[in-house]
């Protein structure tokens, strides 16, 4: 599970929402919410932002940690 999927799952559960509840409130499909929470690598950013906006967040650039040998 990646940081994004973990964040969404924790926020959803913290609000007492089911995946179905979240999909309805965000205006995305249930399958999209499931894919997001399972860490699917290719997701539409606009839909991810629809979900994140319910929690007062949006996607943005994050500095990655790299090996010094790379």
Buried (B, 14 or more C-beta within 10 A) or exposed (E): EEEBBEBBBEBBEEEEBEBEBBBBBBEBEBEBBEBBBEBEEEBEEEBBBBBBEBBEBEEEEEEEEEEEEE
